[in-house]
Amino acid sequence: MEQRRYIELFTNPASVRLEEIPVLDYDRFLDFLEILMGEEGTHCVSYFVVPGEHTFRFICCMAADENHALVLFSHEQPRDPLPSIPSITAKHFQFHIFEREIHELTGIRFEGHPWLKPVRYPYDRYDRSQVMDNYPFFNIEGESLHEVGVGPVHAGIIEPGHFRFICKGEEVLHLEIHLGYQHRGIERLFTTGNGMIGKSILAESIAGDTAIGHSQAFAGVTEALAGKSVPAGLHRERSVALELERMAVHIGDTAALCTDIAYQFGQVVCEALRTLVINTTQLWCGNRFGKGLVRPGGTNYPLTPQIAETILTNLKEVEERYNAITKRIFTLPSVLGRFEGTGTVTPKQATLIGAVGMAARSSGVYRDIRWSHPFAAYSGLSVEPVMLQKGDVWSRAMLRKLEVEQSVSLIRELLQQTATKEEHDSTRNGFLRPDYHMEFRKEALAISLVEGWRGEICHVALTGANGEICHYKVKDPSMHNWMALALAVRSQEISDFPLCNKSFNLSYCGNDL
């Protein structure tokens, strides 16, 4: 009887016993991976190593977008001697960041990997001699070339990261992005005994601009491990919060893009509208970024009819004023002259690097977890990914405008559902409080995907024989999309870099963890 090669999960979040995930020999693992990569829309959402006493277990999770499944499979390698195995990256570049992280943590070699460099300099990295000061930057020799270094210290409140440009005159030939300055050991902290409240606060601190997205992924993982179902009304509330977060950042980024091209009117109007959105979230839970709003198993801040009414009132004002200002932004010749054709990422490039979220959709890649692997209340909504094809700054800016319009529509639909569903009335029937004492399945794996404003967030948790979390993996969408920025600035003038950078607005700390 042929060995089973994989297990498919058709819910998100989902949980499975570790013994149910097939363990293949590496050749069979590669063969099956090759089959999956040949299917349109399939991409890797997580690939990591769990160290055992005598072996390394590699666990791979692929998202099959077309049939809405999550595919799990694995392979094992002995710990002694330290493994050296063929690289997947050599054929499928989107795995480059996963293999680099595994190599940095364990020392495992991936033969044929073109770019086996540090990712985030964790304190428990395998080779402690690899430090910030000796990062092996790529070099090109030539008398007409020069290098430009930017960061890691930036003006204002920008997080630390180093950008090394190789230029010919003003033209950028190559950009290498060196991160890791904000490594905090987030994943290890999830396995320590700081309790569910502490872990919930940790989740919403992974990336400050995505507090709701990451805390929702954490809530999904823990609820899946506990086999806990939450009411449909709570799912709707979480989805409303997530769409408010999406709106706030997209509108704020529209302001930032206007700043970088010196269109001050567009900047100040959008900044004021962002403030209106985040103040709405603050009215709901007491925090502008939604911290404390999403908790495992329940909520401390139910969406009352009064709050829902305020959300609808503010949505109307934001919608009208944002439509008015973006009509000006996207018809001004001076704006279009800077946006159009600048910082292009082609559909082929986006596919090869495994781009996710708005970076993928603005380059013609049909990828949105709300559609492909619906979570929370999205299974009851018809979410069609917003798609653009040109992959330039204009596309990434326009995608924000279109997604704000979509979020307004989704929030209205969710609030309408809440108002008409008899099973959920927070003021009459009370509400479900968070559950910080859930018992988890033993020796199990849970995975939760959330479509944050930046793109696909993935949290994976493994439990041991006592049911405690023993391994935790986080993937912020920035982990995929930093390479998109490096590609976008090729052949551009170096003065276009700030505009390109802002058009992606990637997370330093979300990458560094």
N, C-alpha and C positions, 0 to 999 in steps of 0.2 A: 504494500500500500504506500503510495507516494506521500512524502511528508508535506503537510500543509505549509504554505509559504507565507501566509499573512492572515490577519484578522481585520475585518471591516467593521467600523462603527458608524451608525447612521443617525446618531443624536449628538448634539453639541450643547453643553459639555457631555462627556461620557467617561465611564469607568470600566476597567477590565482587570481580571486577575493577572498578575505577572506571568504565571505559568501558562496562560492562554496565548501569550504572544510568541509566535514561532521563533525558534532559534535556528538559523540557517548557517551552513558553512559559507565562507566569504565568497566563493565563486558563485554559489546559488543566490546569495544576497545580491551580488552585482548583476547577475542575469535578470533577476526579478525587477531590480531597480531600473534596468534598461527598458524593460517592457513598460513600466509605469511612466518613465520619462518620454516614451513614444506616444503617450496619450495626451491629446490636446487639453490644456487647462490644468494638468497635474503638476504640482510643485511641492517642494519640501517645506514643511512648517516647523520641524524640529528634528535634529539629529545630534545625539549626545552620548556620552559614555557614563555608565554606572560602574565604579570600581568595586570588585568583589575581593574576597580573600585571595583567590588564586587566578581570577580572570577579570578581564574588562568586558562588560556587556554593552554593545552598541545598540541603541534603540533609535529607530527611524520612524517618523510619522509623516506620511504624504497626504496632501489634500487632493482628492480627485473631484475637481469642481463640477464636471459634467454629470456625474452620478451622485454627487452630494455626499460622498463617503470620506471617512478618515481611515487610512490604511496603515496598520502597524505591523512591523516585522523587525527582526533583530539578528545580530550575529555576535559571537564571542571570540575573544582572543586571549591567550595566556598572558599573565602579567610578567612572567619570567621565562625566557628573556623578553625584553621590551619589544613589542610588535613593530614590524615594518611591513605595511600592506600597500597595495596599489591605490592611488588616489582616484576618487570619483571626480574631483574637480577637473582633471585632465580632459574629461569628456563632457562634463556638465558643470559649468562654471558656478551656478548658483550654490553649489556645495562648498565653495572656497572658504566662506566665513565659518561654517560649521567645523570643517577639518582644521582650520587654523586654531580655533578655540580648543578643540580636543588636543591638538599637538601642544599648545601652550600649557594646558592643565596636566597632561599625562606624559608628555615626551614621545608619544606614539608617532612614528614617521609615516608619512603618506608619500610614497614614491611617485614622482611625476607631478606633484603639486607645484604650480608655477610661482607661488607667492606665500610660502609657509612662514609667516611673520607673526609677531605678537598681536593680540587683539585688544586686551585691556589690562595687562599686568596685574593679575590677582596676587594677593599675598601668598597664596599656596601654590603658585605656578611651579612647574617641574624644574625649569632652569632659572635659578635666581640671578644668574649672571646677565640675563636679558633685562636691561633697564632702559628707562626713557632716553638716557644720554647716548646709548649706542644702538638706537634703532637703525636697521639697515635700509636706509632710503635708496630708492632706485636712482641711478645716475645715467646721464647721457653726456658724452663728451663732444665738444665742438667749440671752436673759438667764438662763434656767433651766438652761443647759448649762455644764459645766466639763470641762477636760481633765486627765487624770492620766498622767504619764509614769513608766514603769518601766524601769530599766536605762539604758545598757548594762551598767553594773557591777551585779552581783547578789551576794547573800549566798552564802557557801560557795564551791563550785567550779563553779557554773553558768557556762556560756560566755556571751560578750557578745552581747547583742541588745537593741534598744530597742522597747518596746511603748507606743504612744500611744493612750489610751482617750478617747473622747468620751462623757461620761455625763450622764444626767439624774437627779440624786440618786445613788442606788446602781446604777441601771440602766445597763448598757452599751448605747449606741446603735451604736457603731462602734469597731473596733479596727484600727489599722494597725501592721503588723509591719515594722520597719526593721532589716535585717541587713547584712552585708558587713564587719563588724569583724574577721573572721578570714580574710580573703582571703589565700591563700598562694601563688597562682600554680601550683596543683597541675597543671593541664592542660598548661601550658607546660613544666613540669619533665619531663613524660613524653616530650617531644620533644628533650630535651637529651641529651648523650652521657654519662650517668652509669651506663650499663650495665644489664643485666637485673637484677642483684642490687639495685642502687639503685632501679630502677623497681618491683621487687617490694616493697621496704620502703616506697616512696612509696604504693603502692596500699593497703597495710594501715594507712596513717596518714591516709587520707582522712577517716574517721570512726572514732574510737577504739573505739566500742561495736559496730562492724561490721567489724572487722579481717578476719574470715574471709569475710564476704560480698563485700567489695570486692576482696580478694586473689583470691578465686575468679573474679570477673568479669574481672580482669586476666589471670589464667592462661588463661581461656577465649579471650580476644581474641588473645593471643600464640600459643596453640596453633592457633587457626583460621588465623591469618596464615601460620604455618609449615606448615600441613597435617599437623600432628602428632597422631596418635591416642595416647591414654593408656589403660592397662589398665582394665578394668571394676572391678577391685579398688580402684584409686586413686580412681575416681569414687565408689565407695561410701564410702571413707574421707573424702573431701571432704564428702560429704552428711551423714555422721555428725557431722563437725565443725560444719557449718552448723546442724544441728538442736540441738546442744549450745549454740551461741551463741544461738539463738532461745529455748531454755529459760531460759538464764541471765538474759537481759534481761527476758523476760516475768515471771519470778519476782521479779527486782529491782524491776520497775515495779509489781508488786502490792504490794511493801513500800512503795514511794514513795506510792502512792495511799492506803495505810493511814496513812502519816505525815501526809498533808494533811488527813485527817479525824480525826486524833488517836486512831486505834485502834492503840495501841502494841504490843499483843500480836501482831496480824497483821503489823506492821512487823518486829519482831525475829525472828519465826519465818521469814518469807520472806527476810529478809536472810541468815540462817544457811543457808538452802537454796540461795540464789544462790551463796554462798561454796563450798558443796559442789560445785556444778556447775562453777564456774570453776576450782576446785582440781583437778577431774578433767581439765580441759583442760590445766592446768599440768603434771600428771603425764605427760600425753601428749607435750607439746612444749616444756615449760619456761617457758611464758608463759600467764598466766591468761586472756588475751584471744585466744589462738591465734595470736599473731604468730610468723611463721616456719614455721607449719604447712603453709600452702598455697603451693606454688611451681610455676612453669611447668614442665611436662614430667615432673615426678616429685615426690619427697618426701625430706626428711631425717629424717622421723619416721614410719616405718611403723607401722601399727596392729597391734601384736603380739597374740597370744592372751592374754598376761598383761594388757595394757592393756584389751583388749576385755572381759575378765572383770571388771576393776575398774569399767569403765563400767557394765556390767550390774548389778553389786552396788550402786553408787551410785544408779543409776536407780531401783532398787527402793525405796531409802530416800527419795529425793526424791519419788517418786510417792506413797508412802503418807503422808508428812508434809504434802505440798502439798495433797493431796486433803482431809486432815483440817482444815487451817487454812482452806482456801477454802470448805469447808462451813460453817464458823463465819462467815467474812466475808460470804458471800452469803445468810445467813439472819438476820443481826443487823438489827433495825429501824433502829438508829442509822446503820448503814452504808448500808442501802438508801435511807434518807431523804435522804442526800447524793448517792448515785449515780444514782438513778432520775430521769429527766426533766431532768437537768442537762447542759448543753452538747450539745444535739442537733444533729446534721447529718443532713438528710434524704437519702433515696436520690437525689432529683433534684439536690440540691446537690452530692453526692459525684460524681455522673456529670458534671455541668457543669464542675466544676473538674478533672476527670481524676484524682480521688483514687486512690491505689494502696495495696496492702498491707492491713494491719489497719484503717486508717482507712476504706478502701473496704468491706471485708468486714463491718465492724460497722454499716455503713449500707446493707446489702442489695445491694452491688455485687459481682457474682460475678467476682472478679479475683485470680488467684494464678498466678504464672509456673510454679510447680511442676506445675500442672495444664495451663495453656494452652500453654506453650512449654518443656516439660521439658528439664532440663539435668542434667549429671553422672549420678547413678544414678536420678533421678526418673522417667525413661522406663520403668524396670522396676518402678515402684511405682504403686499406685493412690492418688493424693493427691486427696482431695475437699476443696475449700476449706471452711473453717469459716465459716459464715454466720450473722449476726444482723441484725435489721432496724431496731431502734429508733434506733441512731446516737447514743446518749447515753453518759455516763461509764460507766454500768452495762454497756452493750454492749461498750465498749472494754476494761473490766476483765474481764468474763466471757469475751471472746474470748481474752484471754491465758490464762486457765485452760484453756479448751478446746484451745488450740493447744499448750500444754505437754503435755496428755494425748496429742495427736496426735503430737508430736515423740517422746515416749517410745515410742509404738508403732512409729514409723518407724525409730528407732534400733535397736530390737530386731529388726525385720525385716531391716535392712541388715546387722547383725552376724550374724544367722542365715545370710544369703546368703553372707557372707564365710567363715563357718566351713565351709560345704558346697561352695564353689566350688573345684575342684581347681586352676584356673589361677592362683589367688592365695594364696600362703602366704609371707608376708614372712620367716619364720624359716628356711624350708627352701630357697627358691629365690632369696633375695636380693630387692632391691627397686630400683625405677627411681629413680635420683638426678635432681634437677632439671637441666634443660637451659638453661643461661644463654647458649648460643651458637647458638640457632636462627636459621636464615635465613628471612626473611619474603618473601612474594610481593611483587613490585614493582607499584606503582600499584594498590593493592588497598584494600578496606575490610573490616574485620571488626567484628562486633557480638556482644556477649555480654550476656545478661540473666540475673540471679540474683534469686531471691526471698529477700531478706534478712529479718531479723526485723521490720524496719520496713516492708518492702514491696519494690517493684520497683527494682532497681539496674540501670543500663545503662551499659556502657562501649563506646565506639566508637573504633577506631584506623584511621588512614589512612596508607599508606606512599607514598613518592615513587619516583622512577625508580631510586634506589639501594637500595630495599628497607628504608630506615630509616623509623621512625615520624615523620611530618611534621605530623600533626594528631591531637589526642586529646580526646575529649569524655567527661565523666563526668556521670551524673545520679543523684544520691541521691534516694530517695523523698521526702525532706523538701521537695524543690523543688516537688512537687505539693501536699503536704499542709499546708504552713503556712497556706494559705488556708482549709483546713478548720477550723483553730483559730480564725481570725478570725471565721468564720461561727458557730462553736459558742458563742462568748461573747455574741453579740447577744441582747439582751433578758434576759440573766442579770445577777445582781448582781455587782459587780466583785470581791467577795470569793470568787466561784466561779472566778475566773480561774486561780489556782494549781492547783486540782483539774482543771480542763479542760486546762490546759497539760500537766500530768503524765500525763493520760490518753492523750495523743498521744505524748509524749516525743520530739519532733522534734529534728533535729540542726542546730545553728547552723553548725558547721564543715562538715558535709556539704552545706549550702546554699552556704556562702561559697566553698569550694574555694580 
